[in-house]
Amino acid sequence: MLRRADYLGTYASGRRFVGRWLVLFVRPAAGACARLGVTITKKTGSAVVRNRLRRRLRELFRRNDGFRSAVDVVVNVRPGAEETTFAELSRDFQKLAARAGAGGTP
């Protein structure tokens, strides 16, 4: 996702799923495939740290089978995620993606 309006629309009309390190906002999209948006505040760390987290989340989204339909997904990174391992981040993302794919049931 590239436009601010896409992010704001997903925040306003999407479902919210909260995990230990991540918050996912998911809504149905009009496009042909799933799209990802990532937001990370400057409080998280330097540009190097934020970009590393962004790359990790894009890779997790690419590997995930839960978002096959056309959905918009915005991932907010929570404080402390910069210090976690890739495996922990992956578990959190997979758990949230499974909840989002199952219609929001825990």
Backbone as JSON Lines, residues from 0, in Angstrom:
{"i":0,"aa":"M","n":[0.85,-1.17,0.0],"ca":[0.0,0.0,0.0],"c":[0.89,1.23,0.0]}
{"i":1,"aa":"L","n":[0.48,2.2,-0.77],"ca":[1.32,3.38,-0.9],"c":[0.64,4.67,-0.46]}
{"i":2,"aa":"R","n":[-0.67,4.75,-0.61],"ca":[-1.36,6.01,-0.36],"c":[-1.86,6.1,1.08]}
{"i":3,"aa":"R","n":[-1.82,7.31,1.62],"ca":[-2.31,7.57,2.97],"c":[-3.78,7.19,3.1]}
{"i":4,"aa":"A","n":[-4.56,7.46,2.07],"ca":[-5.99,7.14,2.11],"c":[-6.22,5.64,2.3]}
{"i":5,"aa":"D","n":[-5.37,4.81,1.73],"ca":[-5.49,3.36,1.91],"c":[-5.26,2.98,3.37]}
{"i":6,"aa":"Y","n":[-4.26,3.57,3.97],"ca":[-3.97,3.3,5.38],"c":[-5.13,3.75,6.26]}
{"i":7,"aa":"L","n":[-5.61,4.98,6.04],"ca":[-6.69,5.52,6.86],"c":[-7.97,4.72,6.7]}
{"i":8,"aa":"G","n":[-8.25,4.27,5.47],"ca":[-9.43,3.44,5.24],"c":[-9.33,2.11,5.95]}
{"i":9,"aa":"T","n":[-8.15,1.53,5.96],"ca":[-7.95,0.25,6.65],"c":[-8.09,0.43,8.16]}
{"i":10,"aa":"Y","n":[-7.56,1.54,8.69],"ca":[-7.73,1.8,10.12],"c":[-9.2,1.99,10.47]}
{"i":11,"aa":"A","n":[-9.93,2.71,9.63],"ca":[-11.32,3.06,9.94],"c":[-12.27,1.88,9.8]}
{"i":12,"aa":"S","n":[-12.13,1.1,8.73],"ca":[-13.12,0.06,8.48],"c":[-12.58,-1.36,8.62]}
{"i":13,"aa":"G","n":[-11.32,-1.5,9.0],"ca":[-10.74,-2.83,9.12],"c":[-10.91,-3.43,10.49]}
{"i":14,"aa":"R","n":[-10.7,-4.74,10.58],"ca":[-10.7,-5.44,11.87],"c":[-9.32,-5.34,12.48]}
{"i":15,"aa":"R","n":[-9.26,-5.25,13.79],"ca":[-7.99,-5.07,14.5],"c":[-7.66,-6.34,15.29]}
{"i":16,"aa":"F","n":[-6.4,-6.77,15.16],"ca":[-5.92,-7.96,15.86],"c":[-4.62,-7.58,16.57]}
{"i":17,"aa":"V","n":[-4.62,-7.73,17.9],"ca":[-3.48,-7.27,18.71],"c":[-2.66,-8.46,19.17]}
{"i":18,"aa":"G","n":[-1.36,-8.37,18.96],"ca":[-0.43,-9.39,19.43],"c":[0.6,-8.78,20.36]}
{"i":19,"aa":"R","n":[1.58,-9.56,20.73],"ca":[2.63,-9.09,21.64],"c":[3.49,-8.02,21.0]}
{"i":20,"aa":"W","n":[3.89,-8.21,19.75],"ca":[4.81,-7.28,19.09],"c":[4.16,-6.52,17.94]}
{"i":21,"aa":"L","n":[3.0,-6.98,17.47],"ca":[2.39,-6.41,16.28],"c":[0.9,-6.16,16.5]}
{"i":22,"aa":"V","n":[0.37,-5.21,15.72],"ca":[-1.07,-4.98,15.64],"c":[-1.42,-5.01,14.16]}
{"i":23,"aa":"L","n":[-2.35,-5.91,13.78],"ca":[-2.78,-6.03,12.39],"c":[-4.15,-5.4,12.21]}
{"i":24,"aa":"F","n":[-4.3,-4.63,11.14],"ca":[-5.58,-4.11,10.71],"c":[-5.85,-4.74,9.35]}
{"i":25,"aa":"V","n":[-6.99,-5.41,9.2],"ca":[-7.29,-6.14,7.98],"c":[-8.68,-5.75,7.5]}
{"i":26,"aa":"R","n":[-8.79,-5.47,6.19],"ca":[-10.09,-5.2,5.59],"c":[-10.11,-5.76,4.17]}
{"i":27,"aa":"P","n":[-11.29,-6.13,3.67],"ca":[-11.4,-6.6,2.29],"c":[-11.01,-5.48,1.33]}
{"i":28,"aa":"A","n":[-10.38,-5.85,0.24],"ca":[-9.92,-4.86,-0.74],"c":[-10.59,-5.11,-2.08]}
{"i":29,"aa":"A","n":[-10.57,-4.09,-2.91],"ca":[-11.18,-4.19,-4.24],"c":[-10.2,-4.75,-5.26]}
{"i":30,"aa":"G","n":[-8.91,-4.79,-4.93],"ca":[-7.9,-5.24,-5.88],"c":[-7.92,-6.75,-6.08]}
{"i":31,"aa":"A","n":[-6.92,-7.22,-6.8],"ca":[-6.84,-8.64,-7.15],"c":[-6.03,-9.45,-6.14]}
{"i":32,"aa":"C","n":[-5.21,-8.78,-5.35],"ca":[-4.34,-9.53,-4.43],"c":[-4.24,-8.8,-3.09]}
{"i":33,"aa":"A","n":[-3.61,-9.47,-2.13],"ca":[-3.41,-8.89,-0.82],"c":[-2.31,-7.83,-0.88]}
{"i":34,"aa":"R","n":[-2.52,-6.76,-0.12],"ca":[-1.52,-5.68,-0.05],"c":[-1.11,-5.46,1.39]}
{"i":35,"aa":"L","n":[0.15,-5.09,1.58],"ca":[0.7,-4.89,2.92],"c":[1.14,-3.45,3.09]}
{"i":36,"aa":"G","n":[0.87,-2.9,4.26],"ca":[1.39,-1.61,4.67],"c":[2.01,-1.78,6.05]}
{"i":37,"aa":"V","n":[3.13,-1.13,6.3],"ca":[3.82,-1.25,7.58],"c":[4.03,0.14,8.15]}
{"i":38,"aa":"T","n":[3.71,0.32,9.44],"ca":[3.98,1.59,10.11],"c":[4.85,1.32,11.33]}
{"i":39,"aa":"I","n":[5.92,2.1,11.42],"ca":[6.86,1.98,12.53],"c":[7.22,3.4,12.96]}
{"i":40,"aa":"T","n":[7.07,3.71,14.24],"ca":[7.39,5.04,14.72],"c":[8.9,5.22,14.9]}
{"i":41,"aa":"K","n":[9.32,6.45,14.92],"ca":[10.74,6.75,15.11],"c":[11.22,6.39,16.51]}
{"i":42,"aa":"K","n":[10.28,6.24,17.45],"ca":[10.65,5.82,18.8],"c":[11.25,4.42,18.8]}
{"i":43,"aa":"T","n":[10.94,3.64,17.78],"ca":[11.43,2.27,17.69],"c":[12.94,2.21,17.55]}
{"i":44,"aa":"G","n":[13.51,3.15,16.83],"ca":[14.96,3.15,16.66],"c":[15.38,3.94,15.44]}
{"i":45,"aa":"S","n":[16.61,3.73,15.06],"ca":[17.17,4.45,13.92],"c":[16.55,3.93,12.62]}
{"i":46,"aa":"A","n":[16.87,4.58,11.52],"ca":[16.36,4.17,10.22],"c":[16.79,2.76,9.87]}
{"i":47,"aa":"V","n":[17.98,2.39,10.27],"ca":[18.48,1.03,10.01],"c":[17.6,0.0,10.72]}
{"i":48,"aa":"V","n":[17.26,0.26,11.96],"ca":[16.43,-0.66,12.74],"c":[15.03,-0.73,12.16]}
{"i":49,"aa":"R","n":[14.45,0.41,11.82],"ca":[13.1,0.44,11.26],"c":[13.04,-0.28,9.92]}
{"i":50,"aa":"N","n":[14.04,-0.07,9.08],"ca":[14.06,-0.74,7.78],"c":[14.25,-2.25,7.91]}
{"i":51,"aa":"R","n":[15.04,-2.67,8.89],"ca":[15.22,-4.11,9.13],"c":[13.88,-4.74,9.52]}
{"i":52,"aa":"L","n":[13.14,-4.08,10.42],"ca":[11.83,-4.59,10.8],"c":[10.88,-4.62,9.61]}
{"i":53,"aa":"R","n":[10.92,-3.58,8.79],"ca":[10.06,-3.52,7.61],"c":[10.36,-4.67,6.65]}
{"i":54,"aa":"R","n":[11.64,-4.96,6.43],"ca":[12.03,-6.07,5.56],"c":[11.57,-7.4,6.13]}
{"i":55,"aa":"R","n":[11.7,-7.58,7.43],"ca":[11.27,-8.82,8.07],"c":[9.76,-9.02,7.92]}
{"i":56,"aa":"L","n":[9.0,-7.96,8.11],"ca":[7.55,-8.07,8.01],"c":[7.1,-8.34,6.58]}
{"i":57,"aa":"R","n":[7.75,-7.74,5.61],"ca":[7.42,-8.02,4.21],"c":[7.7,-9.48,3.88]}
{"i":58,"aa":"E","n":[8.78,-10.02,4.4],"ca":[9.11,-11.43,4.17],"c":[8.09,-12.35,4.84]}
{"i":59,"aa":"L","n":[7.68,-12.02,6.06],"ca":[6.66,-12.82,6.74],"c":[5.34,-12.78,5.98]}
{"i":60,"aa":"F","n":[4.98,-11.63,5.46],"ca":[3.75,-11.5,4.67],"c":[3.85,-12.33,3.4]}
{"i":61,"aa":"R","n":[5.0,-12.32,2.76],"ca":[5.2,-13.08,1.53],"c":[5.1,-14.58,1.78]}
{"i":62,"aa":"R","n":[5.64,-15.04,2.91],"ca":[5.62,-16.47,3.25],"c":[4.27,-16.96,3.73]}
{"i":63,"aa":"N","n":[3.43,-16.06,4.2],"ca":[2.18,-16.45,4.83],"c":[1.15,-16.88,3.8]}
{"i":64,"aa":"D","n":[0.45,-17.98,4.1],"ca":[-0.6,-18.49,3.21],"c":[-1.98,-17.94,3.58]}
{"i":65,"aa":"G","n":[-2.09,-17.28,4.72],"ca":[-3.4,-16.85,5.21],"c":[-4.05,-15.72,4.43]}
{"i":66,"aa":"F","n":[-3.28,-14.95,3.7],"ca":[-3.83,-13.8,2.98],"c":[-3.84,-14.06,1.48]}
{"i":67,"aa":"R","n":[-4.6,-15.06,1.05],"ca":[-4.69,-15.38,-0.37],"c":[-5.7,-14.49,-1.08]}
{"i":68,"aa":"S","n":[-6.75,-14.1,-0.36],"ca":[-7.78,-13.27,-0.98],"c":[-7.33,-11.81,-1.01]}
{"i":69,"aa":"A","n":[-8.15,-10.99,-1.66],"ca":[-7.82,-9.57,-1.78],"c":[-8.15,-8.85,-0.48]}
{"i":70,"aa":"V","n":[-7.13,-8.57,0.29],"ca":[-7.28,-7.84,1.54],"c":[-6.19,-6.78,1.64]}
{"i":71,"aa":"D","n":[-6.49,-5.75,2.4],"ca":[-5.47,-4.77,2.76],"c":[-5.07,-5.05,4.19]}
{"i":72,"aa":"V","n":[-3.78,-5.15,4.44],"ca":[-3.25,-5.44,5.76],"c":[-2.28,-4.33,6.14]}
{"i":73,"aa":"V","n":[-2.55,-3.69,7.28],"ca":[-1.61,-2.71,7.83],"c":[-1.07,-3.29,9.12]}
{"i":74,"aa":"V","n":[0.25,-3.32,9.25],"ca":[0.92,-3.84,10.44],"c":[1.53,-2.67,11.18]}
{"i":75,"aa":"N","n":[1.12,-2.48,12.43],"ca":[1.75,-1.5,13.32],"c":[2.71,-2.26,14.22]}
{"i":76,"aa":"V","n":[3.92,-1.79,14.31],"ca":[4.93,-2.43,15.14],"c":[4.87,-1.81,16.53]}
{"i":77,"aa":"R","n":[4.76,-2.66,17.54],"ca":[4.67,-2.18,18.93],"c":[6.08,-1.99,19.5]}
{"i":78,"aa":"P","n":[6.19,-1.16,20.53],"ca":[7.5,-0.93,21.16],"c":[8.11,-2.22,21.68]}
{"i":79,"aa":"G","n":[9.39,-2.38,21.49],"ca":[10.12,-3.56,21.93],"c":[10.32,-4.59,20.84]}
{"i":80,"aa":"A","n":[9.62,-4.45,19.72],"ca":[9.75,-5.42,18.64],"c":[11.13,-5.39,18.01]}
{"i":81,"aa":"E","n":[11.82,-4.28,18.12],"ca":[13.15,-4.18,17.53],"c":[14.16,-5.07,18.25]}
{"i":82,"aa":"E","n":[13.85,-5.46,19.49],"ca":[14.77,-6.28,20.26],"c":[14.44,-7.77,20.2]}
{"i":83,"aa":"T","n":[13.34,-8.11,19.57],"ca":[12.92,-9.5,19.51],"c":[13.6,-10.23,18.35]}
{"i":84,"aa":"T","n":[13.59,-11.54,18.42],"ca":[14.19,-12.34,17.35],"c":[13.22,-12.5,16.19]}
{"i":85,"aa":"F","n":[13.75,-12.91,15.06],"ca":[12.91,-13.14,13.89],"c":[11.9,-14.25,14.16]}
{"i":86,"aa":"A","n":[12.3,-15.27,14.9],"ca":[11.4,-16.39,15.2],"c":[10.21,-15.94,16.05]}
{"i":87,"aa":"E","n":[10.45,-15.09,17.05],"ca":[9.36,-14.57,17.88],"c":[8.43,-13.69,17.07]}
{"i":88,"aa":"L","n":[9.0,-12.85,16.23],"ca":[8.21,-11.99,15.37],"c":[7.37,-12.83,14.41]}
{"i":89,"aa":"S","n":[7.95,-13.89,13.9],"ca":[7.26,-14.79,12.99],"c":[6.08,-15.48,13.68]}
{"i":90,"aa":"R","n":[6.29,-15.96,14.9],"ca":[5.2,-16.6,15.64],"c":[4.05,-15.63,15.89]}
{"i":91,"aa":"D","n":[4.38,-14.41,16.27],"ca":[3.36,-13.4,16.53],"c":[2.58,-13.09,15.25]}
{"i":92,"aa":"F","n":[3.29,-12.92,14.14],"ca":[2.65,-12.61,12.87],"c":[1.75,-13.76,12.42]}
{"i":93,"aa":"Q","n":[2.25,-15.0,12.53],"ca":[1.47,-16.17,12.11],"c":[0.2,-16.31,12.95]}
{"i":94,"aa":"K","n":[0.31,-16.08,14.24],"ca":[-0.84,-16.17,15.13],"c":[-1.9,-15.14,14.74]}
{"i":95,"aa":"L","n":[-1.48,-13.91,14.49],"ca":[-2.41,-12.86,14.11],"c":[-3.0,-13.1,12.73]}
{"i":96,"aa":"A","n":[-2.19,-13.58,11.81],"ca":[-2.68,-13.86,10.46],"c":[-3.71,-14.99,10.5]}
{"i":97,"aa":"A","n":[-3.49,-15.99,11.33],"ca":[-4.45,-17.08,11.44],"c":[-5.77,-16.57,12.02]}
{"i":98,"aa":"R","n":[-5.7,-15.72,13.02],"ca":[-6.92,-15.13,13.59],"c":[-7.63,-14.27,12.55]}
{"i":99,"aa":"A","n":[-6.9,-13.5,11.8],"ca":[-7.5,-12.64,10.79],"c":[-8.1,-13.45,9.66]}
{"i":100,"aa":"G","n":[-7.45,-14.53,9.27],"ca":[-7.95,-15.39,8.2],"c":[-9.15,-16.21,8.61]}
{"i":101,"aa":"A","n":[-9.3,-16.44,9.91],"ca":[-10.41,-17.23,10.41],"c":[-11.61,-16.35,10.76]}
{"i":102,"aa":"G","n":[-11.61,-15.13,10.29],"ca":[-12.73,-14.25,10.54],"c":[-12.69,-13.57,11.89]}
{"i":103,"aa":"G","n":[-11.52,-13.59,12.51],"ca":[-11.37,-12.86,13.75],"c":[-11.63,-13.66,15.01]}
{"i":104,"aa":"T","n":[-11.82,-14.94,14.9],"ca":[-12.0,-15.74,16.1],"c":[-10.66,-16.0,16.76]}
{"i":105,"aa":"P","n":[-10.58,-15.94,18.08],"ca":[-9.28,-16.14,18.77],"c":[-8.78,-17.55,18.69]}
